[in-house]
Amino acid sequence: MPVTAYDLTGRTAFVTGAASGIGRATAVLLADAGATVHCADVAEKDLAQTLTAIEDAGGTAHPHLVDVSDRAALDTAMAAAVSASGPPHVLAAVAGIMHSSPVLETREEDLDRVLAVNFKGVLYACQAAARSMIDAGVPGSIITMASSAVDAANPGLLCYSAAKAAVVQLTKTLAAELGGHAIRVNAVAPGWVRTPMTGRHDANSQRRVEAAMARISPLGRVGEPADIAHAVLHLASDASSFTTGQILRPNGGVAMPW
Ligand code: NAD
């Protein structure tokens, strides 16, 4: 396979959660690969930093300040992206939030918020991107962000894990429905990755994670955002042209309980 299979020159990508962590690394890498990248997030200042990183490296990016759980706002952002750069060839639906509480203490509003961002937000982005791809007749690649949390029982992570399990089912169902339009749909399910999301855990829990990783991960380390961005690039590019409905697990070799 020639390296040019990873070249995204002339293509457009829409990345949610692009202001931080995995989403930022993904937006920067897709731009490095040649794509014009539309970066969506709720965090305005951090989003501006992503834009600067892409533009300083000679890439092209557009910001969209949008809450992915707001379907109308997401549709408006996608329409603006299409009008600026044409239909997206790639969607990376990365935006997500963490929530932890024991099942017996889980409140309805926590469940609703996590499902709204981590599941409905992915669904709305997939719908908006896929409709634009189909209308324009362009082949596309949609990448959703699941988690190794779906591979294990994680105390405290019911809301998060349930939303990510729903993302996995969304991914497989969409792959089955959209294959006839030459649209591929795959998920990335990272293990523990060093980002602001995981950094918000306290120092003790961070130490426990690092100790567990050193003990049970074949690679003996936690992931970095770039590790996951490269998995997304693979799925976004022609290098994965016969891959759809799959879950790619960049997790250091194990699905680790948090
Ligand atoms: P992060 O907190 O660094 O980044 C998440 C981004 O999503 C932020 O920029 C945030 O502003 C944005 N976001 C949150 N709610 C939003 C909303 N309603 N609308 C638009 N944007 C919103 O986290 P991260 O670690 O980079 O996580 C990115 C994705 O990867 C998430 O879906 C997360 O569940 C998943 N993931 C992370 C890990 C990990 O260990 N870090 C592991 C598995 C999966």
py3Dmol code that shows the C-alpha trace and the ligand (Angstrom):
import py3Dmol

protein = """\
ATOM      1  CA  MET A   1       0.000   0.000   0.000  1.00  0.00           C
ATOM      2  CA  PRO A   2       1.640   3.280  -1.055  1.00  0.00           C
ATOM      3  CA  VAL A   3       1.963   5.934   1.652  1.00  0.00           C
ATOM      4  CA  THR A   4      -0.212   8.199  -0.514  1.00  0.00           C
ATOM      5  CA  ALA A   5      -3.187   6.186   0.764  1.00  0.00           C
ATOM      6  CA  TYR A   6      -2.973   8.389   3.865  1.00  0.00           C
ATOM      7  CA  ASP A   7      -2.999  11.624   1.848  1.00  0.00           C
ATOM      8  CA  LEU A   8      -6.172  13.659   2.490  1.00  0.00           C
ATOM      9  CA  THR A   9      -5.306  16.550   0.182  1.00  0.00           C
ATOM     10  CA  GLY A  10      -8.456  18.072  -1.312  1.00  0.00           C
ATOM     11  CA  ARG A  11     -10.717  16.479   1.284  1.00  0.00           C
ATOM     12  CA  THR A  12     -12.757  18.051   4.041  1.00  0.00           C
ATOM     13  CA  ALA A  13     -13.020  16.747   7.598  1.00  0.00           C
ATOM     14  CA  PHE A  14     -15.399  17.714  10.403  1.00  0.00           C
ATOM     15  CA  VAL A  15     -14.061  16.988  13.889  1.00  0.00           C
ATOM     16  CA  THR A  16     -16.103  17.372  17.086  1.00  0.00           C
ATOM     17  CA  GLY A  17     -14.349  17.796  20.422  1.00  0.00           C
ATOM     18  CA  ALA A  18     -11.518  19.448  18.502  1.00  0.00           C
ATOM     19  CA  ALA A  19     -10.558  21.871  21.289  1.00  0.00           C
ATOM     20  CA  SER A  20      -8.734  19.363  23.492  1.00  0.00           C
ATOM     21  CA  GLY A  21      -7.022  16.014  23.918  1.00  0.00           C
ATOM     22  CA  ILE A  22      -7.801  13.357  21.312  1.00  0.00           C
ATOM     23  CA  GLY A  23     -10.034  15.666  19.237  1.00  0.00           C
ATOM     24  CA  ARG A  24      -7.338  18.336  18.962  1.00  0.00           C
ATOM     25  CA  ALA A  25      -4.660  15.783  18.055  1.00  0.00           C
ATOM     26  CA  THR A  26      -7.035  14.346  15.444  1.00  0.00           C
ATOM     27  CA  ALA A  27      -7.825  17.742  13.913  1.00  0.00           C
ATOM     28  CA  VAL A  28      -4.132  18.640  13.739  1.00  0.00           C
ATOM     29  CA  LEU A  29      -3.156  15.277  12.203  1.00  0.00           C
ATOM     30  CA  LEU A  30      -5.939  15.313   9.597  1.00  0.00           C
ATOM     31  CA  ALA A  31      -4.832  18.823   8.619  1.00  0.00           C
ATOM     32  CA  ASP A  32      -1.212  17.590   8.431  1.00  0.00           C
ATOM     33  CA  ALA A  33      -2.468  14.868   6.078  1.00  0.00           C
ATOM     34  CA  GLY A  34      -3.854  17.602   3.809  1.00  0.00           C
ATOM     35  CA  ALA A  35      -7.516  17.905   4.792  1.00  0.00           C
ATOM     36  CA  THR A  36      -9.369  21.164   5.338  1.00  0.00           C
ATOM     37  CA  VAL A  37     -10.594  20.656   8.889  1.00  0.00           C
ATOM     38  CA  HIS A  38     -13.778  22.025  10.445  1.00  0.00           C
ATOM     39  CA  CYS A  39     -13.263  22.045  14.200  1.00  0.00           C
ATOM     40  CA  ALA A  40     -16.327  21.950  16.460  1.00  0.00           C
ATOM     41  CA  ASP A  41     -16.401  22.318  20.233  1.00  0.00           C
ATOM     42  CA  VAL A  42     -18.032  24.212  23.122  1.00  0.00           C
ATOM     43  CA  ALA A  43     -14.727  25.473  24.517  1.00  0.00           C
ATOM     44  CA  GLU A  44     -14.057  28.697  22.618  1.00  0.00           C
ATOM     45  CA  LYS A  45     -10.556  29.569  23.875  1.00  0.00           C
ATOM     46  CA  ASP A  46      -9.215  26.036  23.524  1.00  0.00           C
ATOM     47  CA  LEU A  47     -10.772  25.787  20.074  1.00  0.00           C
ATOM     48  CA  ALA A  48      -8.878  28.905  19.037  1.00  0.00           C
ATOM     49  CA  GLN A  49      -5.640  27.194  20.147  1.00  0.00           C
ATOM     50  CA  THR A  50      -6.397  24.224  17.915  1.00  0.00           C
ATOM     51  CA  LEU A  51      -6.971  26.589  14.989  1.00  0.00           C
ATOM     52  CA  THR A  52      -3.653  28.293  15.697  1.00  0.00           C
ATOM     53  CA  ALA A  53      -1.816  24.953  15.868  1.00  0.00           C
ATOM     54  CA  ILE A  54      -3.233  23.921  12.482  1.00  0.00           C
ATOM     55  CA  GLU A  55      -2.634  27.272  10.805  1.00  0.00           C
ATOM     56  CA  ASP A  56       0.909  27.594  12.206  1.00  0.00           C
ATOM     57  CA  ALA A  57       1.671  24.239  10.572  1.00  0.00           C
ATOM     58  CA  GLY A  58       0.378  25.537   7.233  1.00  0.00           C
ATOM     59  CA  GLY A  59      -3.015  23.821   7.390  1.00  0.00           C
ATOM     60  CA  THR A  60      -6.534  25.128   6.831  1.00  0.00           C
ATOM     61  CA  ALA A  61      -9.160  25.054   9.584  1.00  0.00           C
ATOM     62  CA  HIS A  62     -12.511  26.617  10.442  1.00  0.00           C
ATOM     63  CA  PRO A  63     -13.981  26.902  13.956  1.00  0.00           C
ATOM     64  CA  HIS A  64     -17.570  26.034  14.932  1.00  0.00           C
ATOM     65  CA  LEU A  65     -18.665  26.888  18.452  1.00  0.00           C
ATOM     66  CA  VAL A  66     -21.336  24.256  18.984  1.00  0.00           C
ATOM     67  CA  ASP A  67     -22.751  21.950  21.646  1.00  0.00           C
ATOM     68  CA  VAL A  68     -23.044  18.534  19.988  1.00  0.00           C
ATOM     69  CA  SER A  69     -26.078  17.651  22.103  1.00  0.00           C
ATOM     70  CA  ASP A  70     -27.996  20.452  20.341  1.00  0.00           C
ATOM     71  CA  ARG A  71     -29.161  18.868  17.079  1.00  0.00           C
ATOM     72  CA  ALA A  72     -30.235  22.157  15.458  1.00  0.00           C
ATOM     73  CA  ALA A  73     -26.930  23.841  16.310  1.00  0.00           C
ATOM     74  CA  LEU A  74     -24.971  20.912  14.930  1.00  0.00           C
ATOM     75  CA  ASP A  75     -27.023  20.926  11.702  1.00  0.00           C
ATOM     76  CA  THR A  76     -26.334  24.660  11.356  1.00  0.00           C
ATOM     77  CA  ALA A  77     -22.589  24.131  11.874  1.00  0.00           C
ATOM     78  CA  MET A  78     -22.515  21.311   9.314  1.00  0.00           C
ATOM     79  CA  ALA A  79     -24.394  23.478   6.805  1.00  0.00           C
ATOM     80  CA  ALA A  80     -21.863  26.275   7.345  1.00  0.00           C
ATOM     81  CA  ALA A  81     -19.009  23.813   6.827  1.00  0.00           C
ATOM     82  CA  VAL A  82     -20.564  22.513   3.605  1.00  0.00           C
ATOM     83  CA  SER A  83     -21.101  26.005   2.302  1.00  0.00           C
ATOM     84  CA  ALA A  84     -17.467  26.954   3.075  1.00  0.00           C
ATOM     85  CA  SER A  85     -15.682  23.804   1.873  1.00  0.00           C
ATOM     86  CA  GLY A  86     -18.179  21.394   0.306  1.00  0.00           C
ATOM     87  CA  PRO A  87     -19.504  18.174   1.850  1.00  0.00           C
ATOM     88  CA  PRO A  88     -17.305  16.466   4.433  1.00  0.00           C
ATOM     89  CA  HIS A  89     -15.390  13.389   3.289  1.00  0.00           C
ATOM     90  CA  VAL A  90     -14.551  12.600   6.904  1.00  0.00           C
ATOM     91  CA  LEU A  91     -16.385  12.963  10.197  1.00  0.00           C
ATOM     92  CA  ALA A  92     -14.526  12.295  13.448  1.00  0.00           C
ATOM     93  CA  ALA A  93     -17.121  12.456  16.246  1.00  0.00           C
ATOM     94  CA  VAL A  94     -14.799  12.749  19.215  1.00  0.00           C
ATOM     95  CA  ALA A  95     -16.534  15.116  21.672  1.00  0.00           C
ATOM     96  CA  GLY A  96     -17.360  13.492  24.986  1.00  0.00           C
ATOM     97  CA  ILE A  97     -17.574  13.975  28.728  1.00  0.00           C
ATOM     98  CA  MET A  98     -16.680  11.790  31.695  1.00  0.00           C
ATOM     99  CA  HIS A  99     -19.016  11.018  34.548  1.00  0.00           C
ATOM    100  CA  SER A 100     -18.440   8.683  37.457  1.00  0.00           C
ATOM    101  CA  SER A 101     -20.898   7.609  40.144  1.00  0.00           C
ATOM    102  CA  PRO A 102     -21.943   4.252  41.621  1.00  0.00           C
ATOM    103  CA  VAL A 103     -25.080   2.848  40.014  1.00  0.00           C
ATOM    104  CA  LEU A 104     -27.127   3.231  43.184  1.00  0.00           C
ATOM    105  CA  GLU A 105     -26.200   6.924  43.438  1.00  0.00           C
ATOM    106  CA  THR A 106     -26.638   7.779  39.771  1.00  0.00           C
ATOM    107  CA  ARG A 107     -29.085  10.632  39.226  1.00  0.00           C
ATOM    108  CA  GLU A 108     -31.367  10.928  36.244  1.00  0.00           C
ATOM    109  CA  GLU A 109     -29.851  14.272  35.239  1.00  0.00           C
ATOM    110  CA  ASP A 110     -26.345  12.750  35.151  1.00  0.00           C
ATOM    111  CA  LEU A 111     -27.541   9.897  32.944  1.00  0.00           C
ATOM    112  CA  ASP A 112     -29.404  12.311  30.675  1.00  0.00           C
ATOM    113  CA  ARG A 113     -26.401  14.623  30.236  1.00  0.00           C
ATOM    114  CA  VAL A 114     -23.915  11.835  29.509  1.00  0.00           C
ATOM    115  CA  LEU A 115     -26.264  10.205  26.994  1.00  0.00           C
ATOM    116  CA  ALA A 116     -27.014  13.612  25.443  1.00  0.00           C
ATOM    117  CA  VAL A 117     -23.345  14.424  24.782  1.00  0.00           C
ATOM    118  CA  ASN A 118     -21.698  11.007  24.411  1.00  0.00           C
ATOM    119  CA  PHE A 119     -24.434   9.235  22.450  1.00  0.00           C
ATOM    120  CA  LYS A 120     -26.913  11.720  20.986  1.00  0.00           C
ATOM    121  CA  GLY A 121     -24.090  14.126  20.134  1.00  0.00           C
ATOM    122  CA  VAL A 122     -22.403  11.385  18.088  1.00  0.00           C
ATOM    123  CA  LEU A 123     -25.705  10.373  16.486  1.00  0.00           C
ATOM    124  CA  TYR A 124     -26.542  13.954  15.468  1.00  0.00           C
ATOM    125  CA  ALA A 125     -23.057  14.500  14.009  1.00  0.00           C
ATOM    126  CA  CYS A 126     -23.282  11.221  12.067  1.00  0.00           C
ATOM    127  CA  GLN A 127     -26.725  12.132  10.719  1.00  0.00           C
ATOM    128  CA  ALA A 128     -25.674  15.623   9.640  1.00  0.00           C
ATOM    129  CA  ALA A 129     -22.439  14.436   7.998  1.00  0.00           C
ATOM    130  CA  ALA A 130     -23.984  11.388   6.305  1.00  0.00           C
ATOM    131  CA  ARG A 131     -26.857  13.433   4.856  1.00  0.00           C
ATOM    132  CA  SER A 132     -24.353  15.895   3.358  1.00  0.00           C
ATOM    133  CA  MET A 133     -22.239  13.045   1.943  1.00  0.00           C
ATOM    134  CA  ILE A 134     -25.277  11.326   0.422  1.00  0.00           C
ATOM    135  CA  ASP A 135     -26.712  14.569  -1.019  1.00  0.00           C
ATOM    136  CA  ALA A 136     -23.386  15.324  -2.709  1.00  0.00           C
ATOM    137  CA  GLY A 137     -22.733  11.706  -3.723  1.00  0.00           C
ATOM    138  CA  VAL A 138     -19.265  11.702  -2.167  1.00  0.00           C
ATOM    139  CA  PRO A 139     -17.786   8.578  -0.587  1.00  0.00           C
ATOM    140  CA  GLY A 140     -17.105   9.194   3.075  1.00  0.00           C
ATOM    141  CA  SER A 141     -15.580   7.873   6.254  1.00  0.00           C
ATOM    142  CA  ILE A 142     -17.233   8.351   9.633  1.00  0.00           C
ATOM    143  CA  ILE A 143     -15.252   7.640  12.776  1.00  0.00           C
ATOM    144  CA  THR A 144     -16.933   7.524  16.172  1.00  0.00           C
ATOM    145  CA  MET A 145     -15.195   7.550  19.552  1.00  0.00           C
ATOM    146  CA  ALA A 146     -16.053   4.619  21.816  1.00  0.00           C
ATOM    147  CA  SER A 147     -13.878   3.479  24.720  1.00  0.00           C
ATOM    148  CA  SER A 148     -12.250   0.400  26.211  1.00  0.00           C
ATOM    149  CA  ALA A 149     -14.871   0.965  28.932  1.00  0.00           C
ATOM    150  CA  VAL A 150     -17.234  -1.125  26.750  1.00  0.00           C
ATOM    151  CA  ASP A 151     -14.930  -4.147  27.088  1.00  0.00           C
ATOM    152  CA  ALA A 152     -14.926  -4.371  30.879  1.00  0.00           C
ATOM    153  CA  ALA A 153     -17.051  -3.866  33.969  1.00  0.00           C
ATOM    154  CA  ASN A 154     -15.940  -0.519  35.346  1.00  0.00           C
ATOM    155  CA  PRO A 155     -17.264   0.398  38.808  1.00  0.00           C
ATOM    156  CA  GLY A 156     -18.690   3.922  38.704  1.00  0.00           C
ATOM    157  CA  LEU A 157     -18.829   4.179  34.926  1.00  0.00           C
ATOM    158  CA  LEU A 158     -22.357   2.992  34.121  1.00  0.00           C
ATOM    159  CA  CYS A 159     -23.501   6.195  32.370  1.00  0.00           C
ATOM    160  CA  TYR A 160     -20.264   6.574  30.419  1.00  0.00           C
ATOM    161  CA  SER A 161     -19.999   2.887  29.471  1.00  0.00           C
ATOM    162  CA  ALA A 162     -23.671   2.675  28.464  1.00  0.00           C
ATOM    163  CA  ALA A 163     -23.304   5.709  26.200  1.00  0.00           C
ATOM    164  CA  LYS A 164     -20.147   4.259  24.627  1.00  0.00           C
ATOM    165  CA  ALA A 165     -21.842   0.866  24.134  1.00  0.00           C
ATOM    166  CA  ALA A 166     -24.626   2.736  22.332  1.00  0.00           C
ATOM    167  CA  VAL A 167     -21.984   4.395  20.148  1.00  0.00           C
ATOM    168  CA  VAL A 168     -20.665   0.951  19.199  1.00  0.00           C
ATOM    169  CA  GLN A 169     -24.148  -0.169  18.158  1.00  0.00           C
ATOM    170  CA  LEU A 170     -24.708   3.087  16.274  1.00  0.00           C
ATOM    171  CA  THR A 171     -21.439   2.506  14.422  1.00  0.00           C
ATOM    172  CA  LYS A 172     -22.291  -1.041  13.362  1.00  0.00           C
ATOM    173  CA  THR A 173     -25.868  -0.143  12.378  1.00  0.00           C
ATOM    174  CA  LEU A 174     -24.788   2.894  10.362  1.00  0.00           C
ATOM    175  CA  ALA A 175     -22.080   0.859   8.623  1.00  0.00           C
ATOM    176  CA  ALA A 176     -24.761  -1.607   7.527  1.00  0.00           C
ATOM    177  CA  GLU A 177     -27.113   1.163   6.375  1.00  0.00           C
ATOM    178  CA  LEU A 178     -24.608   3.429   4.617  1.00  0.00           C
ATOM    179  CA  GLY A 179     -22.335   0.945   2.839  1.00  0.00           C
ATOM    180  CA  GLY A 180     -24.457   1.255  -0.304  1.00  0.00           C
ATOM    181  CA  HIS A 181     -23.579   4.967  -0.395  1.00  0.00           C
ATOM    182  CA  ALA A 182     -19.838   4.182  -0.189  1.00  0.00           C
ATOM    183  CA  ILE A 183     -19.776   5.596   3.330  1.00  0.00           C
ATOM    184  CA  ARG A 184     -17.672   3.628   5.807  1.00  0.00           C
ATOM    185  CA  VAL A 185     -18.387   3.856   9.531  1.00  0.00           C
ATOM    186  CA  ASN A 186     -15.938   2.648  12.185  1.00  0.00           C
ATOM    187  CA  ALA A 187     -15.296   3.267  15.864  1.00  0.00           C
ATOM    188  CA  VAL A 188     -12.084   3.832  17.762  1.00  0.00           C
ATOM    189  CA  ALA A 189     -12.116   2.467  21.319  1.00  0.00           C
ATOM    190  CA  PRO A 190      -9.069   3.856  23.125  1.00  0.00           C
ATOM    191  CA  GLY A 191      -7.690   2.601  26.400  1.00  0.00           C
ATOM    192  CA  TRP A 192      -6.409   5.093  28.967  1.00  0.00           C
ATOM    193  CA  VAL A 193      -5.067   8.197  27.190  1.00  0.00           C
ATOM    194  CA  ARG A 194      -3.298  11.123  28.825  1.00  0.00           C
ATOM    195  CA  THR A 195      -5.655  14.082  28.168  1.00  0.00           C
ATOM    196  CA  PRO A 196      -7.379  16.784  30.225  1.00  0.00           C
ATOM    197  CA  MET A 197     -10.285  14.322  30.669  1.00  0.00           C
ATOM    198  CA  THR A 198      -8.131  11.757  32.455  1.00  0.00           C
ATOM    199  CA  GLY A 199      -6.003  14.458  34.067  1.00  0.00           C
ATOM    200  CA  ARG A 200      -9.049  15.611  36.009  1.00  0.00           C
ATOM    201  CA  HIS A 201      -8.800  12.423  38.079  1.00  0.00           C
ATOM    202  CA  ASP A 202      -6.916  12.957  41.338  1.00  0.00           C
ATOM    203  CA  ALA A 203      -3.227  12.144  41.725  1.00  0.00           C
ATOM    204  CA  ASN A 204      -3.944   8.916  43.591  1.00  0.00           C
ATOM    205  CA  SER A 205      -6.207   7.524  40.911  1.00  0.00           C
ATOM    206  CA  GLN A 206      -3.680   8.590  38.282  1.00  0.00           C
ATOM    207  CA  ARG A 207      -0.943   6.702  40.160  1.00  0.00           C
ATOM    208  CA  ARG A 208      -3.186   3.628  40.359  1.00  0.00           C
ATOM    209  CA  VAL A 209      -3.780   3.774  36.620  1.00  0.00           C
ATOM    210  CA  GLU A 210      -0.098   4.091  35.828  1.00  0.00           C
ATOM    211  CA  ALA A 211       0.732   1.200  38.181  1.00  0.00           C
ATOM    212  CA  ALA A 212      -1.990  -0.961  36.639  1.00  0.00           C
ATOM    213  CA  MET A 213      -0.812  -0.136  33.133  1.00  0.00           C
ATOM    214  CA  ALA A 214       2.781  -0.999  33.972  1.00  0.00           C
ATOM    215  CA  ARG A 215       1.572  -4.334  35.362  1.00  0.00           C
ATOM    216  CA  ILE A 216      -0.976  -5.442  32.790  1.00  0.00           C
ATOM    217  CA  SER A 217      -0.451  -3.558  29.545  1.00  0.00           C
ATOM    218  CA  PRO A 218       1.873  -5.309  27.110  1.00  0.00           C
ATOM    219  CA  LEU A 219       3.159  -1.891  26.101  1.00  0.00           C
ATOM    220  CA  GLY A 220       3.504  -0.771  29.732  1.00  0.00           C
ATOM    221  CA  ARG A 221       2.327   2.791  29.229  1.00  0.00           C
ATOM    222  CA  VAL A 222      -0.795   4.903  28.916  1.00  0.00           C
ATOM    223  CA  GLY A 223      -1.706   6.303  25.506  1.00  0.00           C
ATOM    224  CA  GLU A 224      -1.034   9.762  24.129  1.00  0.00           C
ATOM    225  CA  PRO A 225      -3.565  11.718  22.035  1.00  0.00           C
ATOM    226  CA  ALA A 226      -1.401  11.226  18.931  1.00  0.00           C
ATOM    227  CA  ASP A 227      -1.677   7.423  19.324  1.00  0.00           C
ATOM    228  CA  ILE A 228      -5.425   7.721  18.910  1.00  0.00           C
ATOM    229  CA  ALA A 229      -5.277  10.395  16.207  1.00  0.00           C
ATOM    230  CA  HIS A 230      -3.212   8.017  14.057  1.00  0.00           C
ATOM    231  CA  ALA A 231      -5.885   5.334  14.470  1.00  0.00           C
ATOM    232  CA  VAL A 232      -8.466   7.896  13.311  1.00  0.00           C
ATOM    233  CA  LEU A 233      -6.296   8.885  10.333  1.00  0.00           C
ATOM    234  CA  HIS A 234      -6.044   5.244   9.298  1.00  0.00           C
ATOM    235  CA  LEU A 235      -9.834   4.903   9.322  1.00  0.00           C
ATOM    236  CA  ALA A 236     -10.336   8.291   7.646  1.00  0.00           C
ATOM    237  CA  SER A 237      -8.008   7.504   4.763  1.00  0.00           C
ATOM    238  CA  ASP A 238      -8.051   5.208   1.739  1.00  0.00           C
ATOM    239  CA  ALA A 239      -5.641   2.938   3.632  1.00  0.00           C
ATOM    240  CA  SER A 240      -8.742   1.425   5.278  1.00  0.00           C
ATOM    241  CA  SER A 241     -10.917   1.393   2.151  1.00  0.00           C
ATOM    242  CA  PHE A 242     -12.264  -2.163   2.811  1.00  0.00           C
ATOM    243  CA  THR A 243     -12.907  -1.586   6.525  1.00  0.00           C
ATOM    244  CA  THR A 244     -16.350  -0.731   7.865  1.00  0.00           C
ATOM    245  CA  GLY A 245     -18.431  -1.582  10.914  1.00  0.00           C
ATOM    246  CA  GLN A 246     -15.263  -2.300  12.907  1.00  0.00           C
ATOM    247  CA  ILE A 247     -14.015  -1.276  16.336  1.00  0.00           C
ATOM    248  CA  LEU A 248     -10.311  -0.383  16.365  1.00  0.00           C
ATOM    249  CA  ARG A 249      -8.832  -0.707  19.861  1.00  0.00           C
ATOM    250  CA  PRO A 250      -5.666   1.363  20.407  1.00  0.00           C
ATOM    251  CA  ASN A 251      -5.312   0.443  24.084  1.00  0.00           C
ATOM    252  CA  GLY A 252      -1.742  -0.715  24.608  1.00  0.00           C
ATOM    253  CA  GLY A 253      -2.798  -4.318  24.271  1.00  0.00           C
ATOM    254  CA  VAL A 254      -5.425  -4.716  26.962  1.00  0.00           C
ATOM    255  CA  ALA A 255      -8.899  -3.427  27.713  1.00  0.00           C
ATOM    256  CA  MET A 256      -8.264  -2.120  31.175  1.00  0.00           C
ATOM    257  CA  PRO A 257     -10.881  -1.577  33.871  1.00  0.00           C
ATOM    258  CA  TRP A 258     -10.648   2.012  35.118  1.00  0.00           C
TER     259      TRP A 258
END
"""
ligand_1 = """\
44
NAD
P -11.011 16.020 26.629
O -11.821 16.401 27.800
O -9.582 16.389 26.571
O -11.708 16.539 25.281
C -13.098 16.443 25.093
C -13.522 17.610 24.230
O -14.928 17.477 23.986
C -13.291 18.964 24.901
O -12.687 19.863 24.015
C -14.691 19.410 25.273
O -14.849 20.817 25.306
C -15.500 18.781 24.153
N -16.897 18.665 24.510
C -17.437 18.211 25.664
N -18.759 18.325 25.656
C -19.080 18.872 24.452
C -20.306 19.242 23.833
N -21.472 19.072 24.470
N -20.261 19.750 22.587
C -19.097 19.941 21.949
N -17.902 19.634 22.485
C -17.897 19.098 23.711
O -11.191 14.430 26.500
P -10.433 13.322 25.634
O -9.777 12.414 26.592
O -9.665 13.935 24.529
O -11.692 12.535 25.077
C -12.093 12.610 23.721
C -13.002 11.431 23.440
O -12.275 10.211 23.632
C -14.223 11.350 24.356
O -15.335 10.904 23.609
C -13.810 10.307 25.378
O -14.926 9.665 25.944
C -12.999 9.368 24.506
N -12.058 8.525 25.254
C -11.076 9.078 26.005
C -10.212 8.227 26.694
C -9.093 8.754 27.541
O -8.472 7.962 28.268
N -8.783 10.037 27.510
C -10.355 6.844 26.612
C -11.384 6.331 25.839
C -12.229 7.178 25.144
"""
view = py3Dmol.view(width=600, height=400)
view.addModel(protein, "pdb")
view.setStyle({"model": 0}, {"cartoon": {"style": "trace"}})
view.addModel(ligand_1, "xyz")
view.setStyle({"model": 1}, {"stick": {}})
view.zoomTo()
view.show()
